[in-house]
Amino acid sequence: MSYKIITASDFIYELKQNIHQGKYSIQLFVNEYDFLAISDELSAVLENKVSLDLVISSLTEKKSLRLVNLFNRIIQLGGSVYWKIDHNLYKKEVHFMIVDKTFIINKSDYYFGESDEEKVKYFNNLFDGFREDSTEINLLTGGISIRLEADKTFIEKSRYVKISWDVKNAHQISMVGINNDLESKGELELLIKEDTIVKLEGQNREHKASKQIVIKVIKDSGIEMTVEALDPILEEYVTLKGVGVNKEQHYAFFEQKIKLTWNISNMGNFSESTLGDLPLTGEYVFKLTNDISFNFIFDSIFGTLKKRIKLTPVLAEEEENEEEKDNLKSKLGRFADFFSIFNKYIK
């Protein structure tokens, strides 16, 4: 029996040129990139009824969908596939092929022996040890279970959401448009700027399954209200500006008609301490005859918001002369001067 061993300057080329010499068995210890380069040749070897044992040298447990599909093909044709993680062997490129137990194609000069026979026997023992120390690939079949959750499904714009998942019985797991190679269980944070659909997909030998959740970006959650007073001369409502630290104090003339208007875009319950439950969009009209305060409350899934509005009536002074009264009427006819009259009495 003759033995032969060569160290290839072009490992892939030598594998492709010599792999078909095998009559009985092919044993390969290669990395995943070498395997991808010769996968078609391996299928042809198996179709010729040659035994194939393949040990993949890798740095991690991650396997791409392409790898999984090719493993499936090899296994269905009768080959055996194993996965071995060893950083030292990977770094030193201790990769090789054994043909019929007698011919070695070596990627690097890992072992120096006295003769080709000793080297070939060494590599046969080395391969057996690698195979025993590896994890055999048994492709998953059957139904796929997916758990996909988000810590928040309604969020303000440009906030982070934590996504977590747990997938069982799948070789390949991906988050569509985000990450195509996920672990079976994990979590990540996503920056959400608009309504977003997060879709997780899992795939095995027989099935493909998916699950999705929708993250909604909420609009401004504050209580936006408008306070208006009816101008008796213009016969139109004009907006009153609030004063004070919280802009909650408003002034208008005694017995002037006041209109409060609101429009809340988010879902929840809106109410006022005196008026009771209110619609999310509406208005309330009344005559201002005395100091009055409104305390509005909006309850939603995001919490409770409160807003106070105070109105105080302003009385005209009896001692004003006729000229001042005429000037006052003239000013009331102009929207721009309407607030200056209030300022006079506010002071």
Buried (B, 14 or more C-beta within 10 A) or exposed (E): EEBBBEBBEEBBEBBBEBBBEBEEBBBBBBBBEBBBBBBEBBBBBBEEEBBBBBBBBBEEEEBBBEBBBBBBBBBEBEBBBBBBBBEEBBEEBBBBBBBBBBBBBBBEEBBEEEEBBBBBBBBBEBBEEBBEEBEEBEBBEEEBEBEBBBEBEBBEEEBEBEBEBBBBBBBBBBBEEBEEEBEBEBEBEBEBEEEBEBBBBBBBBEBEBBBEBEBEBBEEBEBEBEBBBBBEEEEEBEBBEBBEEEEBBBBBBEEBBBBBBBEBEBEBEBBBEEEEEBEBEEBBEEEBEEEBEBBBBBEBEBEEBEBEBBBBBBEEEEEEEEEEEEBBEEBBEEEEEBBEBBEEBEE
